Amino acid sequence: MPSHRHIIVAAAVVTSLVVGPGLAVAAGTGTAGAPAHPAAGAVPAKPAKSLGDIASSAFGTVRSPAEASVRQQSKTAKAQGTAAATANNSLAVALGVYGTSARSVQAITWINSDIAPLDLVVDWGDGTSDRFNGVGTGQGIHDHDYAALGQYTVTVTVSDGNGETTVNSVTIATAGTKFTPYGPTRLLDTRDGTGAPAGRVQPWAETRVKIAGNGGIPEGVTAVALNLTVVDPTGGAGHIIAYPGEETRPETSNVNYTPGQTVPNLAIVPVGSDGYVNLYNRGGAAVDLLADIAGYFTSSEAAGYTPVGPTRLVDTREGQGKVPGWTSFPLQTAGRAGIPAGVSAVALNVTVTDPQSDGHLTVYPGDRQAPSVSNLNFRRGQTIANSVIVPVDASGRIQVLNGAQGASDVIVDVVGYYAAGGSAYVPSSPVRLADTRNVEGGSISSQGYLYMGLGVDAPEFTGFVLNSTVTNTQTDGHLTVFPDPNSIDRYRDGTYAWPTKPNASTLNWKAGETVPNLVQADPGVNGIIDFWNASGGNADLVVDLFGFYMNR
């Protein structure tokens, strides 16, 4: 019988950990049965890793100690002589600026002074300032919303009644970033030495991909959209971990592989301060690795993200027929499924099914020649999906190439688009949110679903970048990720309605396979995301968070 399980990630959970403004996490399980409400007081699942990690990485802090503040004296104070000029020897101010959302910050000041009251001015670096009269020594907290993403110098000036002042400042970047399409272009191919020395990446070893300053990619890139492909692993199974250069390697995974398998997966990865992304081969097989860039994120105004659907744009099994080998077909995106004119890129889930030979799919702008990159690699007879972010041409059109000798059916679902305005992306340290293997009876039953309240009571969170992996699969099937139509209150009081799964898929598998895929999940109006097991048997699900989109 179908069932649902639940993981509540919401500010309302008492035992939760706050992540940024209004987001918190706890984990739990429900009871089997459909459509029965999860039992009250159910034994919690293994909780997600401390989401303080997300807060510290996504909303960073820049500090300047009191020792760095600069004393100044007015001409009047100097004219009054040494006694007046040195009357406030302890005058100093420490400054820390914390990100609180994509484009909001909080400045915390710590003032030392022998004299009170004092005047405090916070210059936010965007042409605005706040003045506070009559303040004393101790801590002050001051909030500010920037109208645009970017880098700003926040300056604090404290003045006493004798004409002495002290000044401290820090330069910060907003936590939010926006997207610039690029490519698709190959940055790494260990088979021929593109981007790194030629040669397989050995087990428990890594290679590095230069992002910032590579070709037309600017310095200061904060994150990058890379399509990663593992080619022909020799030996055991394993997975690839993509993470920022010069940072600690996380425990999450981006691409899982088994012997002889060529498998792709899109990853949105923070770029290290050195401008690199590391690719670590955690497994028993030597592998070749490909990395193709689809675009990058910077702390400046560019294209923001808007989720839609998921909505099916094309299924060649329904009228069009298989795409012949080495043939491309055009696909109009603007003007369909809520995608307006003027978008710069679209976020898709692309699936190939029943291919007549080994090959690959390449998705690219409609006004260009097909590049020498791949978005999705497949074997004859395989059904496999991958997330794709692709620039569109001026009319909102893309092309899909079947790079194989044989014909293939192709399915394209849209999940969002990038355009002026839209939500800003906030990259974070990877965090594992769910792993049903850690709960007795935790796997998702056939035609059942897990719902995850990632954005409950937090409407400013408009999307979540997740890596979803299915494992311990019993039969062939697919996973569909979509916004839940129910509110969290309806789940709590048992009045929810069983959701209707949309005609779309996120990833596909054969019995016994472990398959990952990136999903840019839409929490919808209720802040809840459903993960639906569309197969004839149980399947385990692992969900890792890599970042989120915010509309403020």
NUKOLMAR-103297 format. One record per residue (C-alpha): residue number from 1; x, y, z. Coordinates in nm, 2 decimals, decimal comma. Example, Ala and Ser with C-alpha at 12.3 -4.5 7.8 and 13.67 -1.06 7.14 Angstrom:
   num       px       py       pz
     1     1,23    -0,45     0,78
     2     1,37    -0,11     0,71
***
This chain:
   num       px       py       pz
     1     0,00     0,00     0,00
     2     0,14     0,35    -0,08
     3     0,26     0,55     0,21
     4     0,42     0,88     0,29
     5     0,70     0,96     0,52
     6     0,79     1,31     0,64
     7     1,08     1,53     0,73
     8     0,99     1,86     0,87
     9     1,23     2,14     0,81
    10     1,06     2,44     0,96
    11     1,09     2,71     1,22
    12     0,79     2,57     1,41
    13     0,98     2,26     1,52
    14     1,09     2,31     1,88
    15     1,40     2,09     1,86
    16     1,52     2,24     1,54
    17     1,83     2,45     1,46
    18     1,78     2,79     1,30
    19     1,94     2,85     0,96
    20     1,94     3,21     0,86
    21     1,62     3,40     0,88
    22     1,33     3,18     0,97
    23     1,46     2,84     0,85
    24     1,52     2,55     1,08
    25     1,56     2,17     1,06
    26     1,45     1,86     1,23
    27     1,38     1,51     1,10
    28     1,11     1,25     1,17
    29     0,93     0,95     1,03
    30     0,57     0,87     0,97
    31     0,38     0,55     0,98
    32     0,29     0,33     0,69
    33    -0,06     0,35     0,53
    34    -0,22     0,58     0,28
    35    -0,34     0,83     0,33
    36    -0,28     0,81     0,71
    37    -0,12     1,09     0,90
    38     0,22     1,01     1,06
    39     0,18     0,89     1,41
    40     0,22     1,16     1,68
    41     0,54     1,12     1,87
    42     0,69     0,89     1,61
    43     1,06     0,80     1,67
    44     1,27     1,06     1,50
    45     1,49     0,96     1,21
    46     1,86     1,03     1,23
    47     1,86     1,41     1,23
    48     2,03     1,61     0,96
    49     2,38     1,73     1,03
    50     2,39     2,04     1,23
    51     2,25     2,32     1,01
    52     2,47     2,56     1,19
    53     2,70     2,46     0,91
    54     2,47     2,61     0,66
    55     2,43     2,93     0,86
    56     2,80     2,98     0,90
    57     2,88     2,91     0,53
    58     2,58     3,07     0,36
    59     2,56     3,37     0,59
    60     2,92     3,45     0,66
    61     3,06     3,71     0,89
    62     3,32     3,98     0,84
    63     3,48     4,13     1,15
    64     3,72     4,41     1,24
    65     3,84     4,42     1,61
    66     3,84     4,73     1,82
    67     4,22     4,75     1,78
    68     4,16     4,82     1,41
    69     3,95     5,13     1,47
    70     4,11     5,46     1,39
    71     4,10     5,75     1,64
    72     4,04     6,10     1,49
    73     4,03     6,44     1,66
    74     3,85     6,75     1,54
    75     4,03     7,08     1,50
    76     3,84     7,21     1,80
    77     3,96     6,93     2,02
    78     4,32     6,98     1,91
    79     4,29     7,36     1,98
    80     4,17     7,29     2,33
    81     4,50     7,12     2,41
    82     4,63     6,79     2,53
    83     4,40     6,74     2,82
    84     4,08     6,77     2,61
    85     4,23     6,57     2,33
    86     4,32     6,27     2,55
    87     4,01     6,28     2,78
    88     3,86     5,97     2,62
    89     4,15     5,74     2,59
    90     3,94     5,42     2,57
    91     3,73     5,53     2,27
    92     3,72     5,24     2,02
    93     3,46     5,04     1,83
    94     3,47     4,68     1,70
    95     3,25     4,59     1,40
    96     3,11     4,26     1,27
    97     2,88     4,24     0,97
    98     2,67     3,92     0,93
    99     2,46     3,81     0,63
   100     2,10     3,75     0,72
   101     1,95     3,68     0,38
   102     2,05     3,71     0,01
   103     2,08     4,09     0,02
   104     2,03     4,18     0,39
   105     2,29     4,22     0,67
   106     2,32     4,29     1,03
   107     2,59     4,51     1,17
   108     2,70     4,45     1,54
   109     2,90     4,71     1,71
   110     3,09     4,69     2,04
   111     3,18     5,04     2,17
   112     3,43     5,13     2,44
   113     3,43     5,49     2,58
   114     3,50     5,68     2,90
   115     3,24     5,93     2,80
   116     2,87     5,90     2,73
   117     2,64     5,97     2,56
   118     2,78     5,90     2,21
   119     2,67     5,95     1,86
   120     2,69     5,65     1,62
   121     2,67     5,66     1,24
   122     2,65     5,35     1,03
   123     2,73     5,41     0,66
   124     2,62     5,11     0,46
   125     2,83     5,19     0,15
   126     2,53     5,21    -0,08
   127     2,47     5,58    -0,04
   128     2,25     5,54     0,28
   129     2,34     5,57     0,65
   130     2,17     5,54     0,99
   131     2,24     5,78     1,27
   132     2,19     5,69     1,64
   133     2,22     5,97     1,90
   134     2,27     5,92     2,27
   135     2,41     5,57     2,26
   136     2,64     5,43     2,54
   137     2,91     5,18     2,56
   138     2,84     4,81     2,49
   139     2,68     4,62     2,20
   140     2,45     4,76     1,93
   141     2,26     4,57     1,66
   142     2,17     4,74     1,33
   143     1,99     4,58     1,03
   144     2,00     4,68     0,66
   145     1,85     4,56     0,33
   146     2,05     4,63     0,02
   147     1,85     4,72    -0,29
   148     2,10     4,53    -0,51
   149     2,35     4,25    -0,47
   150     2,72     4,35    -0,47
   151     3,02     4,44    -0,26
   152     2,99     4,72     0,00
   153     3,21     4,89     0,26
   154     3,03     4,93     0,59
   155     3,18     5,21     0,80
   156     3,09     5,29     1,16
   157     3,18     5,63     1,32
   158     3,15     5,69     1,69
   159     3,17     6,05     1,83
   160     3,19     6,18     2,18
   161     3,10     6,52     2,32
   162     3,46     6,64     2,31
   163     3,49     6,62     1,93
   164     3,68     6,29     1,93
   165     3,58     6,01     1,69
   166     3,67     5,66     1,62
   167     3,61     5,48     1,28
   168     3,61     5,12     1,18
   169     3,50     4,95     0,86
   170     3,47     4,62     0,68
   171     3,41     4,53     0,31
   172     3,14     4,27     0,26
   173     2,97     4,09    -0,03
   174     2,60     4,01    -0,01
   175     2,53     3,64     0,05
   176     2,31     3,62    -0,26
   177     2,45     3,56    -0,61
   178     2,30     3,56    -0,96
   179     2,36     3,36    -1,27
   180     2,54     3,43    -1,59
   181     2,51     3,16    -1,86
   182     2,84     3,04    -2,01
   183     2,89     2,78    -2,27
   184     2,82     2,49    -2,25
   185     3,20     2,46    -2,26
   186     3,43     2,17    -2,16
   187     3,67     2,27    -1,88
   188     3,81     1,93    -1,79
   189     3,87     1,60    -1,97
   190     4,12     1,37    -1,81
   191     4,12     1,15    -2,12
   192     4,30     1,41    -2,34
   193     4,45     1,65    -2,08
   194     4,20     1,93    -2,11
   195     4,21     2,13    -1,79
   196     4,44     1,89    -1,60
   197     4,71     1,64    -1,68
   198     4,59     1,35    -1,89
   199     4,53     1,03    -1,70
   200     4,26     0,86    -1,49
   201     4,18     0,99    -1,15
   202     4,29     0,71    -0,91
   203     4,09     0,57    -0,62
   204     4,08     0,80    -0,32
   205     4,25     1,08    -0,51
   206     4,14     1,40    -0,67
   207     4,18     1,64    -0,96
   208     4,11     2,01    -0,97
   209     3,92     2,23    -1,22
   210     4,01     2,60    -1,26
   211     3,70     2,82    -1,27
   212     3,77     3,18    -1,19
   213     3,98     3,35    -1,46
   214     3,95     3,05    -1,69
   215     3,87     3,17    -2,05
   216     3,60     3,43    -2,02
   217     3,50     3,34    -1,67
   218     3,57     3,64    -1,44
   219     3,75     3,64    -1,11
   220     3,53     3,66    -0,81
   221     3,30     3,38    -0,92
   222     3,12     3,24    -0,61
   223     2,97     2,92    -0,76
   224     2,95     2,73    -1,08
   225     2,71     2,50    -1,26
   226     2,91     2,20    -1,39
   227     2,80     1,89    -1,57
   228     3,02     1,62    -1,43
   229     3,06     1,29    -1,61
   230     3,23     0,97    -1,48
   231     3,36     0,77    -1,78
   232     3,43     0,39    -1,77
   233     3,52     0,32    -1,41
   234     3,76     0,02    -1,38
   235     3,72    -0,17    -1,06
   236     3,47    -0,11    -0,78
   237     3,19     0,13    -0,72
   238     3,22     0,48    -0,57
   239     3,12     0,84    -0,60
   240     3,26     1,18    -0,69
   241     3,26     1,47    -0,44
   242     3,28     1,82    -0,58
   243     3,38     2,09    -0,34
   244     3,55     2,43    -0,32
   245     3,93     2,45    -0,35
   246     4,11     2,51    -0,02
   247     3,81     2,40     0,18
   248     3,75     2,08     0,38
   249     3,60     1,79     0,18
   250     3,24     1,72     0,28
   251     3,08     1,37     0,32
   252     2,81     1,43     0,06
   253     2,82     1,29    -0,30
   254     2,76     1,44    -0,65
   255     2,80     1,15    -0,89
   256     2,77     0,78    -0,80
   257     2,92     0,51    -1,03
   258     2,95     0,14    -1,07
   259     3,21    -0,06    -1,27
   260     3,20     0,01    -1,64
   261     2,92     0,28    -1,61
   262     2,94     0,62    -1,78
   263     2,72     0,85    -1,57
   264     2,66     1,22    -1,56
   265     2,52     1,46    -1,30
   266     2,48     1,83    -1,28
   267     2,64     2,00    -0,98
   268     2,62     2,36    -0,85
   269     2,94     2,40    -0,66
   270     3,09     2,69    -0,46
   271     3,42     2,80    -0,60
   272     3,71     2,82    -0,36
   273     3,90     3,14    -0,28
   274     4,17     3,01    -0,51
   275     3,93     3,00    -0,80
   276     3,92     2,61    -0,82
   277     3,67     2,33    -0,77
   278     3,81     2,00    -0,64
   279     3,68     1,66    -0,77
   280     3,75     1,38    -0,53
   281     3,72     1,01    -0,64
   282     3,59     0,84    -0,33
   283     3,58     0,47    -0,44
   284     3,77     0,17    -0,56
   285     3,79     0,25    -0,93
   286     4,02     0,46    -1,14
   287     3,79     0,69    -1,35
   288     3,81     0,95    -1,63
   289     3,63     1,27    -1,55
   290     3,47     1,54    -1,77
   291     3,35     1,88    -1,65
   292     3,14     2,11    -1,87
   293     3,03     2,45    -1,75
   294     2,68     2,58    -1,81
   295     2,72     2,91    -1,62
   296     2,85     3,08    -1,30
   297     2,73     3,29    -1,01
   298     2,87     3,62    -0,88
   299     2,78     3,86    -0,60
   300     2,63     4,11    -0,85
   301     2,30     4,17    -1,03
   302     2,26     3,93    -1,32
   303     1,99     3,67    -1,39
   304     1,78     3,55    -1,10
   305     1,60     3,22    -1,07
   306     1,22     3,15    -1,09
   307     1,09     2,80    -1,04
   308     0,81     2,66    -1,25
   309     0,64     2,32    -1,28
   310     0,79     2,07    -1,32
   311     0,62     2,07    -1,66
   312     0,67     1,84    -1,96
   313     0,78     2,03    -2,27
   314     0,83     1,74    -2,50
   315     0,80     1,36    -2,51
   316     0,90     1,22    -2,85
   317     0,71     0,90    -2,77
   318     0,39     1,09    -2,81
   319     0,37     1,18    -3,18
   320     0,71     1,31    -3,28
   321     0,88     0,97    -3,28
   322     1,24     0,88    -3,20
   323     1,52     1,13    -3,27
   324     1,74     0,99    -3,55
   325     2,11     0,94    -3,48
   326     2,33     1,25    -3,51
   327     2,02     1,47    -3,54
   328     1,90     1,77    -3,34
   329     1,56     1,91    -3,29
   330     1,46     2,26    -3,18
   331     1,25     2,32    -2,87
   332     1,08     2,65    -2,79
   333     1,08     2,73    -2,42
   334     0,98     3,10    -2,39
   335     0,60     3,14    -2,40
   336     0,54     2,79    -2,26
   337     0,49     2,65    -1,90
   338     0,51     3,00    -1,75
   339     0,84     3,09    -1,91
   340     0,83     3,45    -2,03
   341     1,02     3,61    -2,31
   342     1,36     3,75    -2,24
   343     1,49     3,47    -2,02
   344     1,87     3,40    -2,04
   345     1,86     3,03    -1,95
   346     1,63     2,75    -1,85
   347     1,66     2,47    -1,60
   348     1,55     2,14    -1,73
   349     1,54     1,77    -1,66
   350     1,63     1,57    -1,97
   351     1,57     1,20    -2,01
   352     1,66     0,96    -2,28
   353     1,47     0,63    -2,31
   354     1,50     0,32    -2,53
   355     1,81     0,44    -2,73
   356     1,91     0,21    -3,01
   357     2,28     0,25    -2,95
   358     2,53     0,40    -2,70
   359     2,56     0,78    -2,72
   360     2,50     1,11    -2,56
   361     2,26     1,41    -2,56
   362     2,38     1,77    -2,60
   363     2,15     2,06    -2,51
   364     2,26     2,40    -2,64
   365     2,12     2,74    -2,75
   366     1,90     2,74    -3,05
   367     2,12     2,98    -3,26
   368     2,45     2,80    -3,22
   369     2,63     2,50    -3,36
   370     2,64     2,20    -3,13
   371     2,94     2,22    -2,90
   372     3,17     1,93    -2,82
   373     3,02     1,86    -2,48
   374     2,76     1,62    -2,34
   375     2,48     1,66    -2,09
   376     2,37     1,30    -2,07
   377     2,55     0,98    -2,16
   378     2,37     0,66    -2,22
   379     2,40     0,29    -2,31
   380     2,19     0,11    -2,56
   381     1,84     0,04    -2,41
   382     1,91     0,25    -2,10
   383     1,66     0,50    -1,95
   384     1,86     0,78    -1,78
   385     1,80     1,14    -1,68
   386     2,01     1,44    -1,59
   387     1,95     1,80    -1,49
   388     2,05     2,06    -1,74
   389     2,09     2,44    -1,72
   390     2,12     2,58    -2,08
   391     2,13     2,93    -2,23
   392     1,85     3,01    -2,47
   393     1,87     3,22    -2,79
   394     1,70     3,55    -2,83
   395     1,37     3,38    -2,92
   396     1,39     3,15    -2,62
   397     1,48     2,84    -2,82
   398     1,72     2,56    -2,75
   399     1,84     2,26    -2,95
   400     1,87     1,89    -2,84
   401     2,12     1,67    -3,02
   402     2,11     1,29    -3,02
   403     2,48     1,22    -3,04
   404     2,45     0,85    -3,12
   405     2,44     0,62    -3,43
   406     2,09     0,49    -3,33
   407     1,76     0,67    -3,27
   408     1,65     0,76    -2,92
   409     1,34     0,89    -2,75
   410     1,39     1,21    -2,55
   411     1,18     1,37    -2,27
   412     1,23     1,73    -2,16
   413     1,07     1,87    -1,84
   414     1,12     2,23    -1,74
   415     1,17     2,32    -1,37
   416     1,27     2,69    -1,38
   417     1,43     2,98    -1,57
   418     1,69     3,25    -1,52
   419     1,61     3,61    -1,61
   420     1,63     3,97    -1,48
   421     1,48     3,99    -1,14
   422     1,41     3,65    -0,99
   423     1,56     3,50    -0,68
   424     1,93     3,51    -0,58
   425     2,12     3,19    -0,51
   426     2,29     3,14    -0,17
   427     2,55     2,86    -0,19
   428     2,62     2,67     0,13
   429     2,83     2,40     0,27
   430     2,67     2,06     0,17
   431     2,45     1,91     0,43
   432     2,27     1,57     0,43
   433     1,90     1,63     0,50
   434     1,76     1,28     0,46
   435     1,88     0,92     0,44
   436     1,60     0,67     0,47
   437     1,86     0,39     0,51
   438     1,91     0,52     0,87
   439     1,56     0,45     0,97
   440     1,41     0,10     1,03
   441     1,14     0,06     0,76
   442     1,23     0,40     0,63
   443     1,24     0,33     0,26
   444     0,97     0,48     0,04
   445     0,71     0,23    -0,06
   446     0,58     0,19    -0,42
   447     0,38     0,49    -0,53
   448     0,45     0,65    -0,19
   449     0,63     0,97    -0,11
   450     0,84     1,15     0,14
   451     0,75     1,51     0,21
   452     1,00     1,76     0,33
   453     0,90     2,09     0,48
   454     1,21     2,29     0,37
   455     1,03     2,63     0,34
   456     0,75     2,61     0,59
   457     0,69     2,95     0,74
   458     0,97     3,09     0,53
   459     0,82     3,22     0,20
   460     1,15     3,41     0,12
   461     1,30     3,07     0,03
   462     1,19     3,01    -0,33
   463     1,40     2,71    -0,43
   464     1,64     2,45    -0,30
   465     1,94     2,30    -0,48
   466     1,94     1,93    -0,38
   467     2,11     1,62    -0,49
   468     1,86     1,33    -0,47
   469     2,00     0,97    -0,48
   470     1,79     0,66    -0,49
   471     1,94     0,32    -0,38
   472     1,83    -0,03    -0,28
   473     1,58    -0,01    -0,56
   474     1,36    -0,32    -0,60
   475     1,21    -0,26    -0,95
   476     1,25    -0,03    -1,24
   477     1,10     0,32    -1,18
   478     1,15     0,69    -1,15
   479     1,15     0,97    -0,89
   480     0,94     1,28    -0,93
   481     1,00     1,59    -0,71
   482     0,73     1,85    -0,69
   483     0,57     2,11    -0,45
   484     0,31     1,96    -0,22
   485    -0,04     2,12    -0,24
   486    -0,10     2,07     0,14
   487    -0,01     2,30     0,42
   488     0,19     2,17     0,72
   489    -0,11     2,23     0,94
   490    -0,32     1,99     0,72
   491    -0,06     1,72     0,77
   492    -0,05     1,78     1,14
   493    -0,43     1,76     1,19
   494    -0,48     1,48     0,93
   495    -0,69     1,68     0,69
   496    -0,44     1,67     0,40
   497    -0,53     1,55     0,05
   498    -0,32     1,29    -0,13
   499    -0,11     1,48    -0,39
   500    -0,14     1,43    -0,76
   501     0,19     1,34    -0,91
   502     0,27     1,56    -1,22
   503     0,36     1,40    -1,55
   504     0,73     1,47    -1,50
   505     1,04     1,28    -1,37
   506     1,35     1,37    -1,19
   507     1,56     1,06    -1,22
   508     1,51     0,71    -1,36
   509     1,65     0,37    -1,25
   510     1,66     0,00    -1,32
   511     1,61    -0,25    -1,04
   512     1,92    -0,26    -0,81
   513     2,07     0,06    -0,94
   514     2,19     0,36    -0,73
   515     2,12     0,67    -0,93
   516     2,18     1,04    -0,84
   517     2,04     1,36    -1,00
   518     2,05     1,73    -0,91
   519     1,71     1,88    -0,85
   520     1,62     2,25    -0,82
   521     1,32     2,19    -0,60
   522     1,03     2,43    -0,58
   523     0,88     2,44    -0,23
   524     0,56     2,60    -0,37
   525     0,32     2,82    -0,17
   526     0,33     2,58     0,13
   527     0,70     2,54     0,16
   528     0,68     2,16     0,13
   529     0,86     1,94    -0,13
   530     0,74     1,59    -0,22
   531     0,97     1,30    -0,34
   532     0,75     1,04    -0,51
   533     0,86     0,68    -0,57
   534     0,70     0,59    -0,90
   535     0,80     0,23    -0,91
   536     0,66    -0,11    -0,83
   537     0,88    -0,16    -0,52
   538     1,04     0,01    -0,23
   539     1,34     0,25    -0,27
   540     1,57     0,43    -0,03
   541     1,63     0,80    -0,08
   542     1,93     1,02     0,01
   543     1,89     1,40    -0,01
   544     2,18     1,65     0,02
   545     2,14     2,03     0,03
   546     2,39     2,24    -0,16
   547     2,22     2,59    -0,15
   548     1,90     2,77    -0,18
   549     1,73     3,06    -0,36
   550     1,59     3,37    -0,18
   551     1,37     3,65    -0,30
   552     1,50     3,91    -0,06
***
